[in-house]
C-alpha cells in the first residue's frame, strides 16, 4: 500500500489546521502519527473539529494517559501498537502487587524497565563484574528470568521474542488489546 500523503511536523506544534485541511481535501481515511502523544492528540482533536473522521493510529507514545486526557472522548477508536500488557503476565503478579500496594500502576514501560534491570543485575552477577562489555556479552549468552517471563537474545543482541499488538481506546480513554486476525 502506498500512502496518499506524507507530512512532518515539529515537536511542540499546536496548530495542525493546514495539515488537517489536506487530510480533508485528499479524503484521508487513516492517519498514522509516528510522534508524541501531545501532538497526536491535538491532530485528532483538530481532525474532528474539521469533520475528518479518519482513524488515527500511532506507536507506543499513545499508550501514555496524557494522550487520552488531551484528546478527551475523541480518543475513542484511536489505535496504537505496543507490547502485550505485561501487567497481565503471571510472572508479573508478585511485582505488580508490590507496585499496587504503593499506589502505583506500572503501566507503559515500567515493567519492561524493571525486567531490563533484572537482566542487567543477573548478567553482572554471572559475569562477576559491572564492566559494560562483559555484562553485554553475558546478556547475549544467557537466558533470563524476569517479571516478563524468560528472555533471551541472539548473539547479535536482538531479543528472540518480539511481540506487538494493536490496542484501541474506548470513550473513557481506556484501552484494550484487539484480537489478532483470525481470532
C-alpha atoms as one frame of an Amber mdcrd trajectory, in Angstrom:
protein
   0.000   0.000   0.000   1.300   3.483  -0.788   0.418   6.424   1.386  -1.578
   9.286  -0.117   0.187  11.896   1.959   3.416  12.024   3.938   3.998  15.094
   6.111   6.143  16.102   9.052   5.635  18.498  11.920   7.809  19.888  14.668
   7.536  18.629  18.228   5.633  21.219  20.208   3.456  22.377  17.294  -0.107
  23.106  18.337  -1.838  24.253  15.158  -2.451  21.478  12.646  -5.291  23.183
  10.745  -3.398  23.267   7.420  -2.387  19.619   7.744  -5.908  18.553   8.650
  -7.271  20.564   5.708  -5.035  18.486   3.458  -6.419  15.308   5.058  -9.894
  16.545   4.235  -9.009  17.555   0.652  -7.247  14.222  -0.026 -10.080  12.262
   1.659  -7.650  10.556   4.012  -9.328   7.758   5.957  -6.392   6.551   8.049
  -3.712   8.688   9.720  -0.588   7.207  11.271   1.273   9.582  13.595   4.793
   8.453  14.371   5.276  11.077  17.052   4.454  12.010  20.610   1.112  11.867
  22.381   0.583  15.631  22.722   0.778  16.376  19.015  -1.142  13.216  18.090
  -3.976  14.183  20.453  -4.105  17.706  19.035  -4.103  16.373  15.474  -7.001
  14.096  16.411  -8.968  16.926  18.022  -8.407  19.216  15.044  -9.362  16.428
  12.630 -12.704  16.019  14.400 -13.226  19.802  14.517 -12.883  19.884  10.717
 -15.121  16.855  10.225 -12.326  14.440   9.315 -13.355  11.041  10.670 -10.177
   9.186   9.701  -8.893   6.590  12.137  -5.803   7.845  13.970  -3.102   5.328
  14.828   0.284   5.738  16.449   3.054   3.886  18.152   3.813   3.295  21.795
   3.786   7.013  22.663  -0.006   6.875  22.531  -0.127   4.452  25.475   0.505
   7.491  27.696  -2.549   8.538  29.718  -1.953  12.123  28.639  -2.981  11.239
  25.078  -6.487  10.405  26.313  -6.503  13.401  28.657  -5.727  15.813  25.819
  -7.958  14.152  23.220 -10.796  13.613  25.680 -13.695  11.491  24.421 -12.397
  11.976  20.871  -9.702   9.409  21.697 -12.350   6.703  21.267 -11.453   4.458
  18.352  -7.844   5.579  18.097  -5.314   2.789  17.755  -1.724   2.216  18.817
   0.830  -0.543  18.823   2.570  -1.691  21.958   3.719  -4.920  23.511   1.131
  -7.112  25.219   0.233  -5.669  28.617   2.893  -7.032  30.984   0.597  -6.439
  33.955  -1.409  -9.462  32.750   1.554 -11.858  32.822   1.551 -14.496  35.547
   5.272 -13.830  36.039   4.482 -10.202  36.931   1.898 -10.916  39.639   4.139
 -10.553  42.709   5.888  -7.447  41.393   2.582  -5.951  40.271   1.218  -6.410
  43.790   4.236  -4.557  45.248   3.615  -1.631  42.923  -0.140  -1.607  43.616
   0.488  -1.729  47.385   2.413   1.552  46.964  -0.412   3.087  44.922   1.487
   2.806  41.635   0.023   1.484  38.397   3.064   0.194  36.489   1.710   0.941
  33.025   3.625   1.654  29.843   7.290   0.728  30.036   7.506   0.383  33.836
   7.642  -3.418  33.963   9.837  -3.525  30.850  12.328  -1.264  32.629  12.076
  -3.463  35.706  12.850  -6.539  33.563  15.789  -4.758  31.934  17.284  -4.104
  35.356  16.655  -7.711  36.375  18.541  -8.906  33.293  21.424  -6.487  33.864
  21.658  -7.468  37.537  21.670 -11.215  36.795  24.189 -10.780  33.969  26.515
  -8.645  36.127  26.358 -11.325  38.826  27.075 -14.065  36.300  29.930 -12.047
  34.727  31.199 -11.099  38.216  31.708  -7.523  37.049  29.841  -4.389  36.043
  32.126  -3.853  33.042  29.659  -2.954  30.270  31.241  -5.130  27.561  31.420
  -8.178  29.810  27.856  -7.708  31.065  26.628  -7.272  27.461  28.404 -10.484
  26.458  26.784 -12.310  29.379  23.355 -10.949  28.403  23.731 -12.183  24.818
  24.906 -15.602  26.010  22.218 -16.200  28.603  18.573 -16.710  29.238  16.998
 -14.575  31.955  14.051 -14.998  34.285  12.255 -11.682  34.600   8.966 -10.128
  35.572   8.056 -10.546  31.876   8.981 -14.222  31.801  12.072 -15.804  30.299
  14.015 -13.506  27.963  16.981 -14.330  25.754  18.919 -12.638  22.977  20.637
 -13.584  19.755  24.442 -13.400  19.608  23.941 -10.078  17.781  21.975  -8.780
  20.787  18.429  -8.828  19.385  15.668 -10.094  21.642  14.452 -13.522  20.488
  10.760 -12.863  21.174   9.223  -9.808  19.573   5.581  -9.305  20.352   3.493
  -6.310  19.422  -0.247  -5.990  19.422  -2.772  -3.317  18.488  -4.800  -1.527
  21.147  -7.977   0.512  20.756  -9.115   3.331  23.040 -12.679   3.466  24.340
 -14.802   6.552  25.100 -13.350   6.769  28.621  -9.750   6.821  27.353  -9.037
   3.263  28.480  -7.560   0.822  26.014  -7.902  -2.853  25.224  -5.943  -5.214
  23.034  -7.625  -6.050  19.754  -7.858  -9.741  18.921  -5.335 -10.986  16.371
  -6.552 -11.578  12.854  -8.446 -14.833  12.634  -9.390 -14.895  16.321
